[in-house]
């Protein structure tokens, strides 16, 4: 199952409200809303919950992280091959799981080999310039200082989005460009799309919402 634009990626991280049975519950909510909004939503659950959600919920899943290894002697690691039967892709280089450029390239190559979509996250223009030659499937721009603050990147620094979007479009006009960090309202999403972004990545606003379904329905109601 693939996504359609505009892309809404819900990262559950490892919040207490979004792990174990809570992760399954939130994924069912996302699936319900997703069915009404034409397949725009994907969920990034904690890795231990990937299989359970994949086998019981009709929602595209994106892993939160993979390690830059082929199967082998790598105790405790998460390989691309191990998540490929459950997820359509993986986040790479999230601000809370930073990687070297060498490992980013290895992970993107592993995604290509295992038919996974690579959602590669960058913190600024210089990082985007380094990532683009690796041929990620999506580029997401997040300012780390705004992550989890409730202050949206599309509202706080729209000029940065415009600059980085132009950089991506000049390299590949068909490469989807996403915004993350602080996205928490439908106005944040609309602002990002109005600036030219193809979608958003968000976490705590959904994972910690008092009424996640109402929040998600409101988020994409426009």
RAHU-V97903 format. One record per helix or strand. SS is the DSSP state (helix for helix, strand for strand). FROM is the first residue (numbers start at 1). LEN is the number of residues. If there is no record, write none. Layout:
ss: [SS & SS]
from: [FROM & FROM]
len: [LEN & LEN]
This chain:
ss: [strand & helix & helix & strand & helix & strand & helix & strand & helix & strand & helix & strand & helix & helix & helix & strand & helix & strand & helix & helix]
from: [7 & 16 & 21 & 41 & 47 & 60 & 80 & 89 & 101 & 117 & 125 & 138 & 144 & 153 & 158 & 176 & 186 & 199 & 204 & 212]
len: [5 & 3 & 16 & 4 & 10 & 4 & 4 & 4 & 13 & 6 & 8 & 4 & 3 & 4 & 14 & 4 & 9 & 4 & 4 & 8]
